[in-house]
Amino acid sequence: MSTEPEAPDAQKHRTGLTRILHAGGYSLAGLRAGWTETAFRQEALLSFLMIPAAFWLGQDWMEVAMLVGVVVIVMVTELLNTGIETAIDRFGGEWHALSKKAKDLGSAAVLLSLLLCGGVWCAALWARFVA
């Protein structure tokens, strides 16, 4: 095994199973990096409760898919927001209007995904227990 760092574009030259295996490794590294973020960790822990609950709460496969889907959307959005924040922070800690705008937009995306998730879950709970 070589101790030299991998070329930045090494993945572009891989094909077949090698490409898939390396891509999977990068994805797992991204999940590990996301786990270090408090917000993602909280959402992931909640998802460990909510996803199994979706199979109990959902009245058909479509409802289960919606309940699981909105939970996954929250986690995906949080990872993308963390990626944006990390990329912005790489260029320095000084305040800049465009950096603030990028971070605010990422945060707004997380908020919208949380509102969507909450709305879908509230509707499912309402349909199951009230209506």
C-alpha positions as CSV (number, residue, x, y, z in Angstrom):
1,M,0.0,0.0,0.0
2,S,1.4,3.4,-1.0
3,T,1.8,6.2,1.6
4,E,1.5,8.9,-1.1
5,P,-1.8,10.8,-1.2
6,E,-4.2,9.9,-3.9
7,A,-4.4,12.2,-6.9
8,P,-7.4,14.6,-6.7
9,D,-8.9,13.2,-9.9
10,A,-8.1,9.6,-9.3
11,Q,-11.8,8.6,-9.1
12,K,-12.4,9.9,-12.6
13,H,-10.0,7.3,-14.1
14,R,-11.5,4.3,-12.3
15,T,-14.0,2.1,-13.9
16,G,-16.3,-0.8,-12.9
17,L,-16.3,-2.4,-9.5
18,T,-13.2,-0.4,-8.4
19,R,-15.0,2.8,-9.0
20,I,-18.1,1.6,-7.1
21,L,-16.0,0.4,-4.2
22,H,-14.1,3.7,-3.9
23,A,-17.2,5.7,-4.2
24,G,-18.8,3.7,-1.4
25,G,-15.7,4.4,0.7
26,Y,-16.0,8.1,0.1
27,S,-19.7,8.0,1.0
28,L,-19.0,6.2,4.3
29,A,-16.3,8.8,5.0
30,G,-18.9,11.5,4.4
31,L,-21.4,9.8,6.8
32,R,-18.6,9.6,9.4
33,A,-17.8,13.3,8.9
34,G,-21.5,14.1,9.2
35,W,-21.7,12.2,12.4
36,T,-19.3,14.7,14.0
37,E,-21.9,17.4,13.4
38,T,-24.4,17.8,16.3
39,A,-27.4,18.6,14.2
40,F,-26.9,15.6,11.9
41,R,-26.2,13.3,14.8
42,Q,-29.5,14.4,16.5
43,E,-31.4,13.9,13.2
44,A,-29.9,10.5,12.7
45,L,-30.7,9.4,16.2
46,L,-34.3,10.5,15.7
47,S,-34.4,8.7,12.4
48,F,-33.5,5.5,14.2
49,L,-36.9,5.9,16.0
50,M,-38.9,7.5,13.2
51,I,-38.1,5.1,10.4
52,P,-39.3,2.0,12.3
53,A,-42.3,4.0,13.6
54,A,-43.2,4.8,9.9
55,F,-43.9,1.1,9.3
56,W,-46.3,1.1,12.2
57,L,-47.9,4.4,11.5
58,G,-48.2,4.2,7.8
59,Q,-51.5,2.7,6.6
60,D,-50.2,1.6,3.2
61,W,-46.9,1.4,1.4
62,M,-47.2,4.9,0.0
63,E,-47.7,6.4,3.4
64,V,-44.8,4.5,4.8
65,A,-42.6,5.6,1.8
66,M,-43.6,9.3,2.5
67,L,-42.9,9.0,6.2
68,V,-39.5,7.4,5.6
69,G,-38.7,9.7,2.7
70,V,-39.2,13.0,4.5
71,V,-36.9,11.8,7.3
72,V,-34.2,10.9,4.8
73,I,-34.7,14.3,3.1
74,V,-33.9,16.0,6.4
75,M,-30.7,14.1,6.8
76,V,-29.7,14.6,3.1
77,T,-30.4,18.3,3.4
78,E,-28.4,18.5,6.7
79,L,-25.4,16.8,5.0
80,L,-25.5,19.2,2.1
81,N,-25.8,22.2,4.4
82,T,-22.7,20.9,6.3
83,G,-20.9,20.5,3.1
84,I,-21.7,24.1,2.1
85,E,-20.6,25.4,5.5
86,T,-17.4,23.4,5.4
87,A,-16.5,24.6,1.9
88,I,-17.1,28.3,3.0
89,D,-15.1,27.9,6.2
90,R,-12.2,26.5,4.2
91,F,-11.6,29.9,2.6
92,G,-11.3,31.7,5.9
93,G,-13.2,32.7,9.0
94,E,-13.5,36.3,8.2
95,W,-17.1,37.6,7.6
96,H,-18.2,38.0,4.0
97,A,-21.7,38.8,2.7
98,L,-21.6,36.0,0.1
99,S,-20.4,33.5,2.7
100,K,-23.2,34.5,5.0
101,K,-25.7,34.2,2.2
102,A,-24.5,30.7,1.3
103,K,-24.7,29.6,4.9
104,D,-28.2,31.2,5.4
105,L,-29.5,29.5,2.2
106,G,-28.3,26.1,3.4
107,S,-29.9,26.7,6.8
108,A,-33.1,27.7,5.2
109,A,-33.1,24.5,3.2
110,V,-32.7,22.5,6.4
111,L,-35.6,24.5,7.9
112,L,-37.9,23.8,5.0
113,S,-37.0,20.1,5.1
114,L,-37.8,20.0,8.8
115,L,-41.1,21.7,8.2
116,L,-42.0,19.3,5.4
117,C,-41.1,16.4,7.6
118,G,-43.1,17.7,10.5
119,G,-46.1,18.4,8.3
120,V,-46.1,14.9,6.8
121,W,-45.8,13.3,10.2
122,C,-48.5,15.4,11.7
123,A,-50.8,14.6,8.8
124,A,-50.2,10.9,9.2
125,L,-50.7,11.0,13.0
126,W,-53.9,13.0,12.5
127,A,-55.2,10.4,9.9
128,R,-54.3,7.5,12.2
129,F,-55.6,8.8,15.5
130,V,-58.1,11.7,14.9
131,A,-59.8,11.3,11.6
